[in-house]
Amino acid sequence: MKKLSLKAKIALNAVIGLVAIAAFVVLLNVSLYTLGKIQDRGFDAVHKALLIGRLEAMPAKTYTVIGDLVINQEFDQNRKDWTEVNKEFQSLLADLATKADTDAEKSAAARVKAKVDGFDAVYEKMASLVKANNFPELQKIDGDFDKVRDGIEDDLGSLSKDALAEAEKSDAAFDGQREHTQVIAAVLSVLALVGFVAAGIYTYRSLSVSLHRVISTISTASEQTAASAAQLAQSSQQIAEGASGQAASLEETSASMEEISSIVKGTSDNAALSKALAGEARASAEASVQRMGELTHGVHDVQDASRKMTASMDEIKASSDSISKIIKTIDEIAFQTNILALNAAVEAARAGEAGAGFAVVAEEVRSLAQRSAEAAKETSAIIEDSIQRSVTGVAINQQVGRKLEEIGRKAGEVDVTLKAIFEKIVKADGAMGEIVSQCKEEAEGIQQINTAVSDVDRATQSNAAAAEEASGMARELQNQSDILNASIADLVAVVEGGGEGRSGHAPAARAVRVDAGQMRLG
């Protein structure tokens, strides 16, 4: 299998990170969609329960209108009131029929509608009995009407229990899906973190191997350069001893310089390649740090949305509590209205038109009826408010917020690690720049040596001067070799984590110069 380049390995590391992030985002979106569908079913059940609650209040409204008919006997106005109440009752039943899901719910809704459809006939009969002052028969019909109303309340109560059970079932399904999402998100986060660490270790080891290989090559070139400098010094000594060996010495020096030039060229090419690789590693690390910062900001935005949902759900709970209190008030008022209406009817029956207590009782009934109407309006307003707040709560998930806080913390830790890697790459890039600069200086020194050899070749009659010049060039070459050795020591310190740097390896450079001097003296 062909080995991957350093650039490909760093790109592979970035791709692994992006794939892990993409997988997490896809999972999060799918889970949120599923949670939204479950919540939609739950809210449909809640809406159905609220609708049934409004229907449960309608029999009391119809009874109030009938009581007002008996007490006030304002037939035209009472008929308008009856028409409005009956119209509202029928409208609510129509809504219930559209929301009924099971056969049992549809059957119960049909029974209620059938009973309500017969209310008009009962009302007409009671109105005619009131006009005829036939109160005994009116009381009998009233008793039958109570039985019908009780049957309606039983059917509505059964529907209410079914709707609440369905809401509880949706709530349990929501909790299960939420826990399932949390577990999968945690597992995926751990796998992504392990993938990041493994890819980082693999890239670091590959970079270390490449740098060690370059160091080995440069070290070999430096040793060969020192050996060539020693040979050049020996050749200069031979030139000074006699002109007879000058031609052979120049030929040997020329061959050595060709070898040195080839080595320096290879060193320069390797240094340039290392510099390019370090630059690519730096760019890739910088891009990874930027993407990790974007991910951290995205997680913070989702956390803000989670906190908003918590506040919204608290408001929904408060509104629900208010609804319960108001509905209780309506029930109490309806009960008192019923008692007073019966008392007024009995009183009117006993006293006839001259009943003295009728006016007092009738006034009390009107007062209680007004309170009942106000409570019903407040109930309707609060129900609408609760529905609106429930819609707001669909888009927010408090539990997801807690898990995202943990993910945000881990993303921050990964961001710190990437920044540390980026700083190390920047340092390596700087060191490679220094190596390239030193290679250029070495090439210039070799050029000077070539020039000196040419001068020696042209000035064969000045052996002493040519030998001295060659010795000077050898010393210059030795100095360049010392500089190269010090640069290699700095690079080793960067790769292996040492702290001495150039100054820590100065004794080694001095030792090389001593060896060269001994060779010249010999």
N, C-alpha and C positions, 0 to 999 in steps of 0.2 A: 504493500500500500504506500503510495507516495506521501512523504511527510508534508504537513501543512506549514506554510510560511508563518512568520510571526504576525504579520498583518491578518492572515486568515484566522489564526488562533484568537486574536483579540476580537475580531469581528464575530467569531463563533460565540465568544463569551457574551458579547452584547446581544446577539440573537437569542441566546438562552434566556437572558434576563427579560427581553421583550416578549418572548413566548410565554414565560411564566406570568408576566403582568397581564398579557392578553387573556390567558386562560382564567386568571382570577376575575378579570372584568366581565368576561362572558358568563362565568358561573354566578357572579353577583347579579347581573342583569336577569338571568333566567330565574334565579331564586326570588328576586324582587317581583318579577312578573307573576310567578306562582303565588306569592304572598298576596299580591294585589287581587288576583282572581278569587282567592279564598276570602279576603276581606270584603270583596264585592258581594259574595254570597251571604256573608254575615250581615252586611248592612241592609241587603234586601230583606232578610229575615227581621231585622230590627224595624225597618220601615213598615213591614207587614204588621208587626206587633203594635206599632204606634197607630196604624190605621184601624186595627181592631179595637184599640183603646178608645178611639174617637167614636167608633160604632157602638161601643158599650154605653157611651153617654147619651146616645140618641133616644133610647126608650124613655129616659127621664125627661128629655126635652118634649117628646110627644105628650107625656103625661102632664107636663106643665101647661102646655097649650090647652089640653082638655080641661084641666082644673080652672084655667082662666075663663074658658067657655062657661063652665058651671057657675063661677063666681060673678063675673062681670056681665055676661050675656051680651057682649058686643059682637054680634054675629059676623058682620062684615070684616071688621079688623081681625077677629079671631080666625076667620077663614083664610085671610092672607098669611097670618102667622103659621097656620097649619100647612098651607101650600109650601112655604119656604122651608119649614122643618122637614116635610115629607120629601121635597126636592133634594135637600141636603142628604137625607137618609139614603135615597135611591142612588145619588152620585157616589157616596161612600161604598155602597154595595157593589156598584159597577166597578170601582177601583179594586175592590176585594176580589171580584170574579177574575180580573186580569192577572192578579198576583197569586191566585191559588195554584199550587203546583201538583198536589196529590189528589187522588179521587176522593179521599175523605174530606179534604178541605173544600173541594168543589161541591160535594154533596151538602156539607154544612152551610156553605154560602147560599146554595139554592134553597134550602129549607128556610133560612132567615129571610131571603127575598120573597118567598111565597107568603110568609106570614106578614111581612111589611106591605105587600101588595093588597092585603085585605084591610089595612088600616083605614083607607078612605071610606069604605062601606061602614065600618064601625063608627067613624067620626060623624058621618051623615046621620046615622041612626041616633047617636047620642045628642046631636044638635037638635033633632026633631023632638026628642024627649025633654030636652031643656026648655024648648019653646012651649011645650005642652005642660011643663011643671010636673012631669011624671017621674019623680025622683026615686020611688021604689024600683021601678024597672031600670032606671038609670044606674042604680047601685048594682043591680044584677049584671048589667052589661059591663060595668066597671070591673066587677070581679072576674068575668070572663077575659076582659082585656088584660088584667094582671097576670092571668095564667099564660096568655100568649106572650106577654112581655117576659115572663120568667123563662119560657122556652127559648126565646131569642137570646136572653142573657146566658143560658146554659150553652147554646150552640157557639156563641161568641167566646165564652170562656174556654171551651174546648179548642177553638181555633187559636186563641191567645196562648194556651199552653203549648200547642204544636209549634207555633212561631218562635216562642222562647226556646223550646228544645232545639229547634233548627239553628238558632243563633248560637246556643251553647256548643253545638256540634261543630259549627264553623269556627268558633273560637278555639276549640281543642285542636282542630286540624291546622289552624294558623300557628298555634304553639308548636305542634309537631314539626311543621315545615320549617319554622324558624330555627328550632334546635338542630334539625338536619343540615340547614344551611351553615350554621355556626361550626358544626363538626367538619364539614367538607372544606370550609374556608380555612380553618385551623390546619388541617392536613396539607392543603395546597400551599399554605404559607410556609410550613416547615419544609416541604419538598423544594419550593422555590429557593429558600435560604440555603439548603444543602447544595442545590445546583449552582448557586452563585459562588459558594465557598469552593466547591470542587473545580469549577471553571477557573476561578482566580488562582488556585494552587497550580493547576495545569499550566496556565499562561505564565505564572511567575517562574516555574521550573524551566519552561522552554526558553524564556528570556535569559535566565541564568546560564543555561547550557550554551546559548549562542554567544553571550559575552565572554564566557570562559574560552571558547574556541578562538574568538578574536584576540583575546589576551595572549593565548598560547602562540598564535601566529606572530603577533607583534614582538613577543619575547624572543622567539627564534630569530626574527629579523634583526633585533637589537644585538643578540649574541654574534650573529654573522657580521654585523657592521663592526663590532669591536674587534673580531678576528681580522677583518679586512684592514682595519686601522693599524693593527700590529704588523701585518704583512707590509703595509705601506711604509711604516717606520723602518722596518728591516731593509726594504728596498732602498730607501733614502740613505741609510748607512753604507750600503754597498756602493751606491753611486759616489759617495764621498771618498771611499777607499781607492777607487780606480775607475778610469774611463772605459776600461776594457769590458766591464760587466754592465755598462750603462744601457746598452740596447736591450739586453735580456731583462734587466730590471724594469725598463719602461714597458716592455711587452707584458710582463707579469702584472705590473701596476694597472695597465689598461684593461687586462682581463678581470682583475679584482674590481675595478670601477664599474665594469659592465654588470658584474654580479650584484654589486651594491645598488646600482641604478634599478635593476630588475626587482630586487627585494624592496627598495623604498617605494617603487611604483605599486607593488602588491600591497604594501602597508597602507599607502595613501588610499587605494581603492577600497580596502577593507574598512578603513576609518570612515570614509564617505558613506559606505553602505550602512555601517552602524549608526552614523548620524541620522540618515534617512529613516531607518527603522525606529530609532528613538523618537523622532518627530511624529511618525505615524502613531506610535503608542501613546504619545502625549495627547494628540488630537482625539483618539478613541476614548481615553480615560476622561478627558474633559467633557465629551459628549455624554458619557455614562453618568457623570456627576450631575449634569444639567437635567437629564431625564429623571434621575432619582429625586431631584428637587421638585420637578413637576408632579411626580406621583405623590410626594408628601403634601403639596398644596391641595391636590384633589381629595386626599383623605380628610384634610381639615375641613374642606367645604361640605363633605358628606356628614361629618360630625356636627357641624352647625345645623344642618337640616334635621338631624336626629333630635337635637335639643328643642327645636321648634315644635316637632311633633309631640314631645312630652308635654309642653305647655298647652298645646291644643287639646290633647286628650283630657287634661285636668279640667279645662273649661267645659268640655262635653259632660264630664261627670257632674260638675256643678249645675249645669242646665238640667240634667236628668233628675237631680235631687229636687230642683224647683218644680219640675213637672209633677213629681209624685205628691208634693205638698198641695199643689193647686187642684189636682184631680181629687185628692181627699176632701178638699173644701167643697168642690162641686158635689160630691156624693152626700156630704152632710147637708148641704143646702137643699138638694133634691129631696132628701128624706123629710126634712122639716116642711118643705113646700107641700109634699104629699099629705102630711098630717093636717096642716092648716087648711088645705083645700077640702079635705074630707069634713073637717069641723065646720067650715063655712057652708058646705052643702047641707049638712045635718041641721045646722042652725036655721038656714033659709027654709028648709022643709018644715021645720016645726013652727016657725013664726010667720011664714008666708011673707007677704010684702011688707009687713009691719015689723019684721025682725030688727031688733035694736042692735044686736051684736054683729050683724052682717058687715056693716061698714068697717068696723075695727079689724075683723078677721081679713076682709078683702084687702085692706091697706097693707097689712102684714105680709100677705101673700105676694102683693106687687113688689114689696121691698125685697123679699127673699128671691123672687124671680129675677130682679135686677142684679142682685149679687151673683146668682147663678150664671147669668149671661156674661157678666164681667169676668168671672172666673173662666168661663169657656173661651173667651177671647184671649185671655192671658195664656191659657193652655195652648191654644193654636199658635200664638207667637213664639212661645218657648219651644214648641215642637219644631217649628221651622228653623229656629236658631240652632237646635241640636242637630238637625239634618245637615245644615251648612257646615257646622263644625266637624261633623263626622266625615264629610267629603274632604275637608282639609287634612284630617288625620290619616287618610288612605295613603298619601305619598311619603309618610315619615315612619321610620321604624326605630324605636328606642334601643332595642337589643342589638341591631346592626351597628348603631353608634358606638356601643361599648366595645364590640369586637374591632371596629375600625380604629379606635383609640390605640389598641394593642398593635394593630398593623402599622399605624403611623409611627409608634415608638420604634418598632423593628426597622421600618424604612429609614428612620433617622440614623439608627446604628449602621445600616448598610451605607448610607450617604457618607458618614464619617470615615468608614473604611475605604471607600472609593476615593475620597479626598486625600487620604494618606498615601494610597497607591499613586495618585496623580502627582503628589509632591516628590515621591521617589523617582518617578519617570522624568520629571523636570530636571532633577539633579543629574540623572544619567545622561540626559540630552546635553546638559552643560559640559559634562566631562568629555563626551564625544566631540564636542566643538573644540575643546582644548587639544584633543588628540589630532584632529584635522589640522589645526594651526601649527602644531609641532611638526607634523609631516611636511607641511609646506616649508618650514624653516630648514628641515633636514634636506629637502630637495635642493634648496638654494645652496646649502653647504656642499652637496655633491657636485653641483654645477661649478662651484669655485674650484673643487679638486680637479675636475676635468679640464678646466682652464689652465690650472697649474701644470698638469701633465703635458698639455699641448705646448706650454711655454718651455718645459724641460726638453721636449722633443726638438723644438726649434733652436734651443740654445745648447747644443751639444758641446760647445767649446767652453761653457761656463758651468762645469760640473759642480763645483763647490757651491756656487750660488743656487743652482737648481736643486741640489740636495737639501740646502737649508730651507728653500721654499717648500719642498715636498714634506719636510719635517713639520713645518708650520701647518700645512694642510692636514697632516695626520693628527696633530693636536686638536685642530678645529673639529675634525671628524670625531675624535674621541669625546670632545665636549658635547657634540650633538648626540652621541650615543648615551652619555650620562643623562642628558635632558630626556631622551626617550625612555630610559630606564625609570627615571623619576615619574614620568607620565604614566607608565605601566603600573608603578606602585600605587599611584592615585586611583587608577581604574580598578585595581584589585581591591583597594580599601572600600570603594563604592559598592562593588558587587558583593564582597564577602562581609561587609558591615564593619570593617576596621576603622579606626579613628586617627591613625598616624598621619596619613597623607604623604605629601612630597617630602616634608622635612624628616619624617620618620624613616625614610628609605635613603637619606643622604649618605650614611656610611657605606651602603652597598655601591653607590655611585663612586665614592672615593676609592673603594677597594678596586673597582674596575680600572680607575686611572693609575693606581699604583702598579697593577699588573702590566699595564701597557708600558709604563716607564721602565720597569725591570726588563721587559723584552727589548726595548731600545738600547739599554745599557749592555745587555748581553750581546 
